[in-house]
Structure formats: structure tokens, C-alpha cells
Amino acid sequence: MPDRAEPENPQGSLDGQKASGDRALTPDAFISYASHDTAVATALVDALERAGVTCWIAPRDVRAGALYADAIVRAISSARAFVLVLSESSIDSSHVGKEIERASSKKRPIIALRIDAAPLTPALEYFLSESQWVESHAGNMPETYAKLIDAIRGLAPAAAGAVASARPAVSAGATLQSPSKSRLTQILTTAGIVLIVGYLVIDKVWLSRRHEPQQSSVAVTPPAAPAAPAAPAATPILEKSIAVLPFTDMTEKKDQEYFSDGLSEDLIDLLTKVPGLHVPARASSFSFKGQHATIPEIARALAVTYVLEGSVRKAGNLVRVRTELIRADNGYNVWSETYDRDLKDIFKVQDDIAGRVVAALKVALPGEAKPVNADRHTDNTEAYNQYLLGQHFERQFDEAGFRHAVDAFRKAIALDPHYAAAYAGLSFAEIGLADKIGDPTGVTRSLAAAEQAIALAPGDTAGYGARGWLRTSSLWDWDGAAQDFAKVASIDADAYLGVRCALDVAQGHLTEAIALQKREVQRDPLVALQWSGLAGISIDAGDLEEARSAVQRALEIEPDFSIAKMDLAELELIEGHPDQALVEAQGIKDPVWKLLTVAIVEHSLHHASESQQALDALIRDRQRDAAYQIAEVYAWRGDTDQAFAWLDRAYRQRDGGMIYLKTDYFIKSVRSDPRYAALLRRMKLPE
């Protein structure tokens, strides 16, 4: 069937057409249709716009002088919904097929207006499997238009700094149908290894008393309140700044998301190493995954000028990577490229993409160096696959996840004994598992893996970061940790900020710790975890105003975040509002943190029975890995002997909370006891 024709001179003027591209920077609907259905599409646009639904349709809205294809790509990227006039003609149209694939890769809600009964091709069944359908009814098009308008209006609004997370909804009167095949459930999205370290730090260090028993996911919900700033107000949008969005898994079974996520994370790592280029950390960029946010909205939230996005289709040892660099303020496609390669060339693809970004943004690389540490890589594609699986499992942050991660990293090492990145991943997984199950032998295995990573890749930060974290959290080797973090900073000034912050907290250097955590917040502005980390340190530093501001920001991003709710309860308690503190404590969802906070707050309210009940439950359920938290409750209650009994137990168990001894607000009552100074000496901490 004929497709709608592109102008013979796509860069010239469009005589007789209305160039209205400026009218709707973020139109409600992009209209996709075949030329044979022009009359239907035109009538549809007229009905939608009379109802107040802004539309983008070619060729009407292609600006004079614009590249035709680029205009369509930008419009799909910026539109809130993709409306397809589905017919035999559009099914046969290669241009419509490309538009549908583009909308799917951008995770745009697709609403199909079906005007005939032509069967779908297998490819369209795949792409339209989650779309909503409206059937046209001959002779009653106003009813059809009304259903379509309801479907579009049912989309959750996407405002600057906010992201719509709901699936498109329709009114009760609308009849929507779905194709017969449905997509497989996508793999759970969580944060990368750097954020895993962040959770270990918060779990064991600044928020050690806030121990989370099973943090299975660290994905965040972007801010929902339009009035809240999407990024720190003091953060300017730099010209040389870019966010790397999670690449879309386009494989048929949707079972390679760990691979597409890993590819995106590697690109973030590469670009972060480029001097003069601001790159938000993985967790903030990945917080938009599965959301219907437009490119301008994401860029404003992350305070960047450019956005890099793409898709990955993997089949056996072959991989197709499509990528595109977009300037967010005008939607301009700076460049796009498709790579069809063997998996063994995936690192070359990453280097090429990073190099294209560097060239486009005119950022200078130091000397002849590439933005990559080649000695971390492997030529064994299956080893790389196991490494990415290890990262995926590690992000689950529970005992099962750490066990699977250890197994995957060991498989990667067996396939390539010189794979430095896999040794670094194994080190973090081993210490994470040791913390979850109370196994001190895991510390030895973690140290051996970290040192092997350093030996294989002495110019990379990962091994030093892993060993520095281990020396801080479990070995209490402060000088050794400082040397590791100094090496990290000499390679990459912004690497492992949260872990380096932990060392400052342990030694009582709260001013330095706050400075590092503020840098981490700038890199990860949409992660509640980072704001709660800033709040926790600020509370212990006595800066309650800074702490409250950080807590509020965390709760704007993730309203049910347990750590932030506990921070807020602590603030209310410190400021003399125990009744309000109890309200906040009762709202904590995590059972361990709730028991800890309730036990402390109920004591402050002179509710001895309720406080004891919560403490008894904490001791019964978590004494193996929460000895330090139990000590906090006894210290707050003034039971010094019991507090030191549990602190001694925490010391023997190598509880990570012990490095919070010098700053923890909850144990301040025991610091005048001679046993406290003796404990600091045992840990080789300054008195």
C-alpha cells in the first residue's frame, strides 16, 4: 500500500502547509498514519484539537527548513502519547513501522485507533502487545473520538520535575481491546554497584542503626510534587552535561534487560571519567525507567543539556545497539547510530559511542587516553555476561541476591581469570553476603578478591574502592582505607564518594563527610537514599535545618522511604516533639527500623511497656546482625551496662555500625563512661 510521501525537498519550505512545530513543545499526541488514511487522520486531529488535545502530525507540523525524519523523531520523543491509525495500509507501511518501533523504545503509551480488521504482522503484534486499542464504529465516529480522547486524558500528567508512573487509564465508557499476545514481565530495575555500596554504607555506617533486613530493590519513584525542585536549586545546567538513560531491551522475550542495563551503566562509567563533563550517576538516570517522561522533563530533573538513549537487541552472539544523542532544550538529534556487531566487539561499541559523545560535546580528553580502563575488560563474552548477571543479582540487596551474585562473579572469573572488574564485583558481593548472614569468613574472601582486582587493574578505581570499603566497614583499618581512597580520588575525584564519606564519619570528621555527601547528592539528585544520607550526617553534626531540608527532599522523591521517615522521627524527637515523632515512627514500613525507632520514641514518652515490647521483638528477630541497633536503644534508655554488653557483642561480630561510635546521637549518653574510651582504643579510633 502507498505510504504518505515525504516532501521532495525535505529541507526546503512546505508550501501550503502549516508549520506549527513551536505550538506544542510537548504535544499530547503524535499521530502516526499511512498516506492512504490521510482523511481519517485529518478528521481525527480536528476532533482531538477541538477537545483541547494538542496533536503533532506530519507534514503539517514539520517546520520549514527542518529535516523531515529528524522532525518526526523529535516529535515522538516529546509527545506524551503515540496514537496510531491502525489499518491495512499502516500495517504495510515501513515508515509507520519505524515510528511504532521508535515509540516503543521511548516507552511512549501507544493507543491504536483500529479502522479495519486487517491482521497484524508478528512484528506489530510484538510492538503493540501492551498498547490500548479503540475500535472505530462506522457511522458513529463521535463516540469513537470520545473514547480516544478519554484514553489520552487518562494518561497521568507529566510536569517538569515530575514523572507520570501510572499506566494510561480510560473512562468507564471507553472500550479498549488488546492484542492476543502479551509481553513477558521485565526484569526488576535496581541500582548499580556504586549505589549498592551506597546502601551498604547507609545500612552499616551513617544509618547503621537503621538496618534494613531485606532491601530487595533500590529503584526510586521520581518526585511527584510539581512544586518541588527536581534538582538542587543551586545546581546550574552546564552546557557540557549529559544523562545516559537506561537502554531499552528490544529482544523478543524481554529477558536481556540486565545486559542493556549493564551496557548503559558502563557508558555512564566511561563518560564520568571525562574531565569537564557532568554526568548524573546511574541511580538518578535509571529512576526514569518505565516512566512516561519526556526528554525535556528528564533533562530538567537531572540538570543536563544532553540526553543519550538507545536500545539493545541481542540474539546469540550478535547484538544490535541503536543510540542517539539529543539536545534537550530543542529536541535536536545531534547524532544517531546503529551498530550490528558480534558480542566480542561490545567494548569497541561502547568506546565508539563515548567517543562520539565527547566529540559532539567538544569535551577534551586528557592526552591520548580513552575514557575507558581497558584492563577491566574481558574478551570472553560469556564472562562479561556473567559479570552483568552478578551486578543484576547484587542490586537485589538481600541474602539470595548476594549468593547469586557471588556465584555469577565466580563463573566470570573461571571463564577469564584476568577479569579485574569481576574480582571487584565479587569483593562487594562477598562482604554484602557476610553482613547479611553474619559470616566473618566472607571478610577474608572479600579482601582476597579486592586485592586481585587491584593487581590486575592498578589504574582502575574498583579494586581500591572495594578494599577501602572493606577496611572501613569490617577491618577498621583506617590508615589503609585512607590510602585506598586517596588512590581512588587520584584516579577519579568523584568515584566512591559515599564510601569515602563513611571513613570521615567513622573518624568523627563530619564537616568533611557532609561535603562529600553533598557532592554525591549533586551526582544523584533523584535518589532518596542520598538525601537521607545527608540528613543522617547533618543530624549528628547538629545542623537540624540542613537535616530537615534533606529529609523533606527525600520524601518528595520517595514518600514511603523508610530511612527518611526514621530520620524525620529522629528530628521530631530531638526538637522536643515526641508525640509527632511517634506518628512518624508508626508510619515506617520496614519492620526492623520501625521497631528500633518505636522503642526509642516510646521510652521518651515514658511508655515503658510499649518500648520494651518493641525492643524484645528486635532482640528476638535480629540479634545476629543488629547488635549495634539494640545497643542504641539501651543507650537511649540510660541502661549503660546493657548498652556496653551489646556494643561488645557488635564488636565481636564486626558489626558495621561500630564505626558510628564517635558521632551517633542515640548513644551520646555512654560517651562519658570509661568503657567508651576503651572501646574506641580497641577499634583504633581517636578519642
Secondary structure as UniProt FT lines:
FT   TURN            10..11
FT   TURN            15..16
FT   TURN            21..23
FT   STRAND          29..32
FT   HELIX           35..37
FT   HELIX           38..50
FT   TURN            51..52
FT   STRAND          55..56
FT   TURN            58..61
FT   TURN            64..65
FT   HELIX           68..78
FT   STRAND          81..86
FT   HELIX           88..92
FT   HELIX           94..105
FT   TURN            106..107
FT   STRAND          110..114
FT   HELIX           122..127
FT   TURN            128..130
FT   STRAND          132..135
FT   TURN            138..139
FT   HELIX           141..153
FT   TURN            160..161
FT   TURN            172..173
FT   STRAND          176..177
FT   HELIX           193..204
FT   TURN            206..209
FT   TURN            226..227
FT   TURN            233..234
FT   STRAND          241..244
FT   STRAND          248..249
FT   TURN            252..253
FT   HELIX           257..272
FT   TURN            275..276
FT   HELIX           282..286
FT   TURN            287..290
FT   HELIX           295..302
FT   STRAND          306..315
FT   TURN            316..317
FT   STRAND          318..327
FT   TURN            328..331
FT   STRAND          332..342
FT   HELIX           343..345
FT   HELIX           346..361
FT   TURN            367..368
FT   HELIX           374..376
FT   HELIX           381..394
FT   TURN            395..396
FT   HELIX           399..415
FT   TURN            417..418
FT   HELIX           420..437
FT   HELIX           441..456
FT   TURN            458..459
FT   HELIX           461..470
FT   HELIX           471..475
FT   HELIX           478..491
FT   TURN            493..496
FT   HELIX           497..506
FT   TURN            507..508
FT   HELIX           510..523
FT   TURN            525..526
FT   HELIX           528..541
FT   HELIX           544..557
FT   TURN            559..560
FT   HELIX           562..574
FT   TURN            575..576
FT   HELIX           578..586
FT   HELIX           591..604
FT   TURN            605..606
FT   HELIX           608..622
FT   TURN            623..625
FT   HELIX           627..637
FT   HELIX           640..652
FT   TURN            653..654
FT   HELIX           656..660
FT   TURN            661..663
FT   HELIX           665..670
FT   TURN            671..672
FT   HELIX           674..682
FT   TURN            683..684
//
